[in-house]
Amino acid sequence: MALAALFLMSASACCGSSDRVFCAGSHGVIHLRHAQNASSVKLVSGPEGMQLIERAGLLLWAPSTNQMGPHKAVLETQMPDGRGRREELGLRVTPLQKALFVFAHQDDEFGVLGRMIQLKEKAVDITAVWTTGDNRRVAETAEAMDLVGIRNDRRFTLSCGGLANAASVRKAVESLTALMRARQFDEIYVVAFEGGHCQHDLTQFVVVQAARAADFAGQIYEFPLYNLAGWLNLFEPVPAAVPTIQMSLTTERMDFIQSLTRCYPSQAPVTMGFKLAIPTRRKLHPIFRPLPAWDYTRPPHSGRVWHDANLRHPFAKPYRDGVLSVVKEYYHLFGAPQPTGIVCEQDKNPEARKLAQRVLATD
């Protein structure tokens, strides 16, 4: 279905709502302003179970179902020059009823199918969006999504020029903003910003811009596919100062996900790699995480990115032109984000990443 039929930093860092929204039973974070430049940060009061990871500038919370409704957290920050500030954060816990999954390509789903199936079994209303796609690949994904149980009227493919330039990105942002406003999602899942493919990284940029425009106040999560952060990583994330959420799938569920590879004949080399190259340990325990506070005008990690090393596409334009220049052009044409006081992920120190990198379990 085309989104035209509807019209036209993480969610917690960029949303326009006064309250930060968490879903009961889900791990979420708040990126704190000025925390990494402070001498100290103290969580004076907050709801039961909330944790402060001070040096990472992060609040972490997984509210339970008996914590529905409004809450508040009070923070005290001491700056190096002796100035102090007290901040009260409004929080709201809601049930997880509607989730949005956003992909660049028809096969990116394999990075998060476990979560989609898990939420589907919990009767969560799932919407899936792809920012690119030709008729053949759309038909392939449709077969797989039918088997997963994602309704046809909850599946959308954007027609926006493949995110090739700022104008194309803007068109995608407007379409996704309209969908977010119309559907009022509780959580959003998107392919990781990791340097693996230009359209993956720009898809995440589109999601963040649309979330800001739609005043989305909930959590955005990213899921990894492939990157070169220190090594060749398949379904492993780029190091970042946020925790990782790990699922546990049954062997039967893993086998079902692997069986869906037959639905994608045009992507046989890729799906075969999923079946053979990904360790069973990772397929049984797929991961996702709250969105780090990325600066999209810079690569997600040092060194060469996968996109530039990919021999399958030797004539593709380099990452700096395919992503970084497009983001900068977008800001120039449509406005740069306002400074937030949040340290971007690429500038966080190794200590902050080490403190925040913990593995959290989800049912």
C-alpha positions in Angstrom: 0.0 0.0 0.0 1.3 3.5 -0.8 1.5 6.0 2.0 0.2 8.7 -0.3 -3.2 7.3 0.4 -2.9 8.7 3.9 -1.5 12.2 2.7 1.2 14.0 3.9 18.9 11.9 18.7 16.3 9.4 19.9 12.7 10.0 20.6 13.4 10.9 24.2 16.0 13.4 23.0 14.0 15.1 20.2 10.3 14.8 20.9 8.3 17.9 21.4 6.0 16.4 24.1 6.5 17.5 27.7 6.2 13.9 29.1 8.5 11.1 28.1 6.5 8.0 27.4 7.5 4.4 28.4 5.5 1.3 27.6 4.9 -1.1 30.4 7.2 -4.1 30.1 9.6 -2.4 27.7 13.1 -1.1 28.5 13.6 2.6 27.6 16.0 5.4 28.1 16.2 9.2 28.4 19.3 10.9 27.2 20.1 13.6 29.8 21.0 17.2 28.9 24.4 18.5 30.0 25.2 15.3 31.9 28.6 14.5 30.4 29.8 18.0 31.0 28.6 18.0 34.7 30.7 17.4 37.8 27.9 15.2 39.1 24.3 14.2 38.4 22.0 12.8 41.0 18.6 11.2 40.7 16.9 12.8 43.7 13.6 10.9 43.2 12.0 8.8 40.6 9.7 5.8 40.0 10.6 2.4 41.4 13.1 0.6 39.2 14.6 3.7 37.4 18.4 3.8 37.2 20.8 6.6 36.5 23.9 5.7 34.5 25.7 9.0 35.5 28.8 9.1 33.3 26.8 7.9 30.2 24.2 10.6 30.8 21.4 8.1 30.7 18.2 7.2 32.7 17.2 3.6 32.2 13.7 2.3 33.1 11.5 -0.7 32.4 8.2 0.1 34.1 5.9 -2.8 35.1 2.2 -3.1 34.3 1.3 -1.9 37.8 3.1 1.5 37.1 0.6 2.7 34.5 0.0 6.5 34.4 2.0 9.6 35.2 5.2 9.8 37.1 8.1 12.2 37.6 11.8 12.1 38.1 13.8 14.8 39.7 17.5 15.3 38.9 20.2 17.6 40.4 23.2 18.5 38.2 26.3 20.2 39.5 28.4 22.0 36.8 32.2 22.4 37.1 31.9 26.2 37.6 29.8 25.6 40.8 26.4 26.2 39.2 23.7 23.8 40.1 20.5 23.0 38.3 17.4 21.0 39.3 15.2 19.4 36.6 11.9 17.7 36.9 11.0 15.2 34.1 7.4 14.3 33.4 7.0 10.6 32.7 4.0 8.5 31.5 3.6 4.8 31.3 1.2 3.4 28.8 0.3 -0.1 27.5 2.1 -1.2 24.3 -0.7 -1.4 21.8 0.7 -0.1 18.5 4.2 -0.5 17.1 5.8 0.8 13.9 8.7 -1.0 12.2 10.6 0.9 9.5 12.9 -0.7 7.0 14.9 0.4 4.0 14.7 -2.8 2.0 12.5 -5.8 1.6 14.6 -8.3 3.6 15.8 -5.9 6.4 13.0 -7.6 8.4 15.3 -10.5 9.3 17.1 -8.3 11.8 14.0 -7.9 13.9 11.5 -10.6 12.9 11.8 -12.1 16.3 10.5 -8.9 17.9 7.7 -8.5 15.4 6.5 -12.0 16.0 6.8 -11.6 19.8 4.6 -8.4 19.7 2.2 -10.0 17.3 1.6 -12.9 19.7 0.9 -10.2 22.4 -1.8 -8.8 20.2 0.1 -5.6 19.4 -1.1 -3.8 16.3 2.0 -3.8 14.0 2.5 -1.4 11.1 5.5 -2.0 8.7 7.0 0.6 6.3 9.7 0.3 3.7 11.4 3.5 2.4 12.4 1.8 -1.0 11.3 -1.1 -3.1 10.3 -2.3 -6.6 7.3 -4.4 -7.4 9.1 -7.7 -7.2 10.6 -7.1 -3.8 7.4 -5.7 -2.4 5.6 -8.9 -3.6 8.3 -11.1 -1.9 7.9 -9.3 1.4 4.1 -9.4 1.2 4.3 -13.2 1.1 6.5 -13.3 4.2 4.4 -10.7 6.1 1.3 -12.7 5.3 2.9 -15.7 7.1 3.9 -13.5 10.0 0.4 -12.1 10.3 1.0 -8.5 9.4 -2.2 -7.3 7.7 -2.0 -5.8 4.2 -3.6 -2.5 5.4 -0.7 -2.2 7.8 2.0 -2.4 5.2 3.3 0.6 3.3 6.1 1.2 0.7 7.1 4.8 0.2 7.5 6.3 -3.3 10.1 8.9 -2.6 13.0 8.5 -5.0 15.1 6.1 -3.0 16.4 8.7 -0.5 18.9 9.7 -3.2 19.0 13.4 -2.1 17.5 15.8 0.4 14.3 16.3 -1.5 13.7 12.6 -1.6 14.4 12.4 2.2 12.0 15.3 2.8 9.3 13.5 0.9 9.8 10.4 3.1 9.8 12.4 6.3 6.5 14.1 5.3 4.9 10.7 4.5 6.1 9.1 7.7 5.1 12.1 9.8 1.6 11.8 8.5 1.5 8.1 9.4 2.8 8.7 12.9 0.2 11.4 13.5 -2.6 9.3 12.2 -1.7 6.1 14.0 -0.2 7.4 17.3 2.3 4.6 17.7 3.6 3.6 21.2 7.0 2.3 20.0 9.1 2.6 16.8 11.7 0.1 15.5 14.1 1.1 12.7 17.2 -0.3 11.0 20.5 0.7 12.7 22.6 3.7 11.9 25.8 1.7 11.3 27.4 2.5 8.0 26.3 -0.8 6.4 24.1 0.7 3.6 23.3 4.4 2.8 19.6 3.7 2.6 19.6 2.0 6.0 21.3 5.0 7.6 19.1 7.6 5.8 16.0 5.6 6.8 16.9 6.0 10.4 17.4 9.7 9.8 14.0 9.9 8.2 12.4 8.2 11.3 14.1 10.6 13.7 13.0 13.7 11.7 9.5 12.4 11.4 9.3 11.6 15.1 10.3 15.1 15.9 7.8 16.6 13.5 5.0 14.3 14.9 5.9 15.1 18.5 6.4 11.4 19.1 7.2 11.0 22.8 7.8 7.3 23.0 10.9 5.1 22.5 12.7 4.5 19.3 14.8 1.3 19.0 17.4 0.3 16.4 18.4 -3.2 15.3 21.7 -4.1 13.7 22.3 -5.8 10.4 26.0 -5.5 9.4 28.8 -3.1 10.1 32.6 -2.9 10.3 33.0 -1.3 13.8 36.3 -2.9 14.8 35.5 -6.1 12.9 33.1 -7.7 10.5 29.9 -7.7 12.5 26.7 -9.5 11.5 23.6 -8.7 13.6 26.0 -7.1 16.2 25.7 -3.4 17.1 28.2 -0.6 16.7 29.5 0.2 20.3 27.3 2.9 21.9 26.5 4.2 25.3 23.1 2.5 25.5 22.2 -0.9 26.8 21.3 -3.8 24.5 18.0 -5.7 24.7 18.3 -9.4 24.0 15.4 -11.7 23.2 15.3 -15.5 23.7 13.5 -17.4 20.9 12.6 -21.0 20.9 14.2 -23.3 18.3 10.7 -23.6 16.6 10.4 -19.8 16.3 14.0 -19.5 14.9 13.2 -22.3 12.4 10.1 -20.5 11.3 12.0 -17.2 10.7 14.6 -19.1 8.7 11.9 -20.7 6.6 10.8 -17.2 5.5 14.0 -16.9 3.5 12.2 -18.8 0.7 9.9 -15.9 0.2 12.8 -13.7 -1.1 14.2 -15.4 -4.2 15.7 -12.2 -5.6 17.8 -11.8 -2.4 18.9 -15.4 -2.2 22.6 -14.6 -1.6 21.7 -12.3 1.3 19.1 -14.7 2.8 21.5 -17.6 2.4 24.0 -15.6 4.4 21.4 -15.1 7.1 20.9 -18.9 7.3 24.6 -19.9 7.1 26.7 -17.0 8.4 24.8 -15.8 11.4 25.7 -17.9 14.5 22.8 -20.0 15.9 23.4 -18.2 19.3 22.6 -14.8 17.7 19.6 -16.2 15.8 18.2 -17.6 19.0 19.0 -14.4 20.9 18.4 -11.4 18.5 19.0 -7.9 19.8 17.8 -4.4 19.5 18.5 -1.3 21.7 17.2 2.2 22.5 18.3 4.7 19.9 21.7 6.3 20.7 22.1 10.0 20.4 23.6 9.9 16.9 25.0 12.8 14.9 23.9 12.0 11.4 26.4 14.3 9.8 29.2 12.0 10.9 29.9 8.3 10.4 28.7 6.0 13.3 32.2 4.7 14.0 35.8 5.3 13.1 37.6 3.6 10.3 36.1 2.4 7.0 32.4 1.7 6.9 30.9 -1.4 5.4 29.2 0.5 2.6 32.6 1.7 1.2 34.1 -1.8 1.5 31.1 -3.6 -0.1 32.4 -5.4 -3.2 28.8 -6.2 -4.3 28.4 -2.6 -5.2 31.8 -1.3 -6.4 30.4 1.7 -8.2 28.1 3.0 -5.5 28.8 6.5 -4.4 30.9 6.7 -1.2 29.2 6.9 2.2 30.2 10.6 2.7 28.2 11.5 -0.4 25.4 9.0 0.0 24.6 9.8 3.6 26.6 12.6 5.2 26.2 15.1 2.4 22.5 14.3 2.0 21.9 15.0 5.7 23.9 18.2 5.6 21.9 19.3 2.5 18.7 18.4 4.3 19.6 20.6 7.3 20.6 23.4 4.9 17.3 23.3 3.0 14.8 22.4 5.7 16.5 23.6 9.0 19.0 22.2 11.3 18.0 20.6 14.6 18.1 22.9 17.6 21.0 22.4 20.1 19.8 20.2 22.9 22.8 20.0 25.3 22.9 16.2 24.8 26.4 14.8 23.9 26.2 13.0 20.6 27.1 9.4 20.5 30.3 9.8 18.4 31.7 12.2 21.1 31.0 9.9 24.1 34.1 8.6 25.8 34.9 4.8 26.1 34.1 4.9 29.8 30.5 6.1 29.1 30.1 3.3 26.6 31.5 0.7 28.9 29.2 1.8 31.8 26.1 1.7 29.6 26.8 -1.4 27.6 24.8 -4.0 29.5 22.5 -6.7 28.2 18.9 -6.6 29.2 16.5 -9.5 28.7 13.0 -9.2 27.3 10.3 -11.9 27.1 
